[in-house]
Amino acid sequence: MNEQLHIAGFAGSLRSQSYNRRLLEIAAELMPPGMRLEILDIDLPMYNPDLESQPLPEPVRRFREGVARADGLLIATPEYNHSIPAVLKNALEWLSRPLPDLPASGKLAAIMGAGGRVGTARAQTHLRQIAHSLNMLVLSRPEVLIANASAVFDEQGRLLDEAALGFIHQQMVALEAGVRFLQTRQSIGEMIRF
Ligand SMILES: Cc1cc2nc3c(=O)[nH]c(=O)nc-3n(C[C@H](O)[C@H](O)[C@H](O)COP(=O)(O)O)c2cc1C
């Protein structure tokens, strides 16, 4: 097996006790030994074309670099008003500009989410559509949809749903296999330039 894969993860919530941030940490614990997770901060200035002139704001530069150096991505999203939260959309905007560098282009991402009754299903559907515009590849399955988050996490942030833990582990196994598969092929990102 090749060297350890470096996965960059970010959660679409700035809340200090975010369930979605916890999901990333749990995913890190359940990753196969061939992977490691770096969690990136997406508390970024609101995207504004005027800010594109170099140098980029430091948090933006760090975020884009973190994504660029990763072998694969992991995004955990809450659902806000049937879509992804603005903070996540903003981070994705910063991955689409300034052109021509698209740091996420050609990278395989796994997505997961913890939320209310539908377990972020609508937000994840929107996220897949946006990821498409960034030329990201998104794993289809297994899906990780954590419904009624406040009932399935305990006060220490442990996820009490065994089936969900199994899906997270399976998703990490699939992410590793997918990234390694892509690494044997020419980078799709190199072939598609704006
Ligand atoms: C502004 C706002 C809108 C929300 N809209 C939805 C929604 O449309 N569907 C849903 O399932 N949950 C919705 N929620 C609940 C969040 O999904 C829930 O609070 C979740 O735990 C937030 O993720 P976090 O714990 O990572 O911060 C909403 C919460 C907020 C604050």
The ligand as an ORCA input file, in Angstrom:
! r2SCAN-3c Opt
* xyz 0 1
  C     -31.214     28.631     10.718
  C     -31.468     27.157     10.914
  C     -32.195     26.461      9.974
  C     -32.409     25.080     10.119
  N     -33.081     24.404      9.144
  C     -33.190     23.065      9.229
  C     -33.776     22.326      8.162
  O     -34.208     22.864      7.159
  N     -33.812     20.971      8.272
  C     -33.321     20.330      9.375
  O     -33.373     19.100      9.437
  N     -32.766     21.001     10.406
  C     -32.689     22.350     10.342
  N     -32.084     23.046     11.363
  C     -31.568     22.309     12.492
  C     -30.092     21.970     12.313
  O     -29.948     21.040     11.281
  C     -29.525     21.430     13.596
  O     -29.538     22.498     14.538
  C     -28.130     20.871     13.495
  O     -27.788     20.259     14.702
  C     -27.090     21.939     13.229
  O     -25.830     21.332     13.060
  P     -24.605     21.529     14.081
  O     -24.990     20.774     15.336
  O     -23.453     20.897     13.370
  O     -24.428     22.975     14.324
  C     -31.897     24.412     11.247
  C     -31.172     25.140     12.210
  C     -30.951     26.489     12.037
  C     -30.138     27.246     13.073
*
